[in-house]
Amino acid sequence: MSTRRSPIHLFDHTGRRKYLSAEERARFLAAAALAAPRIEAFCLLLHFTGCRISEGLGLRAEHLDFEAGSAALQTLKQRQSGIYRSVPLPPMLFDKLRALGTAPDAPLFPWHRATAWAKIKTVMARAGIEGPHACPRGLRHGFGVAAVTAGVPVTLVQRWLGHTKLETTAIYLSVMGREERRFASRIWRKAG
């Protein structure tokens, strides 16, 4: 029996996108702003870090480095526990996380995984996002696509997402649709 996992793809078996587009990410943020403060902060965390839902649920106030402007997220897909990665956060997200008033050693988001999943799905529905990408993993993939589209070096995206292999992160280099057109338009502008 092989222990090899199937490769990650940005499209499902019917060709539907599994990542949020830039427009959907904006609608998701607008819908999250209407949610309760803790739900909004969780939505923003997944949106701005691309972390896995369980990694976000493991975040504690003591993992926030306000001076460096980053959060230490435990990487859960590694073969050993206790591996953290530092991911930058926008200042407004720090303000929202601080406002939650959580004890340093307590989880910022005291929910079970299924509860957190349902909260994200509710915000997605409020934003009018449907399909295989209307889930926490769609946010993760959307973050990867947005980072690559913005010109972030793929090795940095790899570190932020907690991937052990660069080949896993490289899937975001195969973006399609408007994201791909944005890359192509850079070439077109330079060519005249």
N, C-alpha and C positions, 0 to 999 in steps of 0.2 A: 504494500500500500504506500502510495506517495504522500509525503507530507507537504508537497509543493502546493502553494495556494494559486488560484487562478489570478491572472493579471488584472489590475484595476483598469477600467475603461471609463471614458467620459460619456458613453452612450449605452443605453440598455440594448437588449437583444432585438428590439423593434426599431432601433435608431433614434430613440428619444433621448434628449440631453439629460444628464444626471447632475448638472451644476446650474446654479442660479446665474443668470445674465446680470450685467451691470444695472439694467432697468429693474429687474426683479429684486436685486439686492437693495436698491433705493426704496422700492415699495415695502420690502420687509422692514427696513429701518423705520419708515413712516408708521407702519402698523405697530411695531414694537413700542414706539413712543406713546401709544394709546394704552398700553398694558400697565399693570401694577409695577411699581419701581423694581422689585426683585426680578420679575419676569423680563422687564425691559433690559435690566443689567445683564441677565443671562443671555438674552438674544444678542446684545451688543458684544458680549464676550465671544460667542461662537462666530459672529460676523467678522470681528476685527482680529481674531487670532487663528481661525480655522481649526480650533481644537476639537477633539472628539467630545461627544456629549459627556462621557464618563470622566474625561479629563477636566472638563469645566465643572462638573459636580464635585470634584476633589479639591477645587481651589479654596484656600483658606485665606483670611486676611493676612496671616503671617507670610504668605507667599507673594505678597505685593511689595515691590520695591519702588516706593514713591520717588526716591532720589534718582534712580536709574530710569524710571518710567517703564517698568516691565513687570511681568508676572512670571513666576516660576511654576510651570505646568508639569505635572508628573506624566511622563511618557508611558502610556499603558500598553503599547504594542511591543515593547522590548521584552526580551526573554527573562529579564530580572527586574525586580521592583526597586524603587528608590532612585530612578533616573529622571532628572528634571531638565527642562530646557527653559531658557529665558526668552520670552516673547514680548516685544514692545506693545504698549497699549496707548491709545490716544488719551490726552489729559481729561477730556470730558467723561471717559469711561472710568478713570480713577475716581473722579468726583462722585459718580453714581455708585461705585463700589464702596467708597468710604461712607456715603450716606446710608448704606444698609445697616450700619451700626452693629456689626457682628463681632463677637469675641475673637481675638487673634487665632485661637486654635480650633475654632468652630468652622464648619463648612459655610461658605457664603450662600450656597444654594442647598438647603436641607431637604432635598427631594430624592425620591427613588428615580431610577433611570426612566421607567415607564411614565412617571408623572412629568418629568422634564421633557420627554419626547412629545407628550400630549400638549404641553404648553407651547412648544415650538410649532407643532402642527396647527394649533389654533391661530397663532400669529400668521403663519403662512396662508391659512384660509382667509383671514381678515385682509391680507395683502392681495388676494386673488391669485395666488400661486398654486397651480395644480400640476400633477404629473409626478414622475419618478424623482424629480429634483426637489419636491416640496417636503423636505425633511432635513434633519440636522446634517446628514452627510452631504446634501445638496449645498448647504452653507459652507461646509469644509471644502468641497470641490470648487465652489464659487470663489472662495478666498484664494485658492491655488491659482485659478484662472486669472483673477483680478491682479494678483501679485506678479505673475509672469507678464501679463498685458501691460502692467505699469513699469516693466523693465527691471524688476527686482531680480538679482542673480539667482539662478535656479538652486545653487548651493545654499543660499540664505533661506529660500523657500523650503528647502529640504529640512534645514535645522528648525525653522519655525513650526513646521508640521510634524516634526518628530519622526521622519522617515529614516530608516537605517540605510536604505539603498537609494542612490541617485536615480536609478531606473524607475523607481516608484514615483518620484517627483516629476520625472520627465514626461509623464502623461499630460501634464498641464501645458507642455509645449505643443501639443496637438489640438489646440483650441479651434473651434469652428464658429461659423456664423459671423456676427458683428465683431466679435473679438478678433477673428482671423482677418476680417476686412480692415480693422484698425492697423494691424501689422502691415498688411499689403499697402494700405494708403501711405504709410511712411515711405515705402519704396517708390510709389507713384509720384509723391511730392518731390523726392530727390531727383527723379528722372525727368521732371518737368512736365 
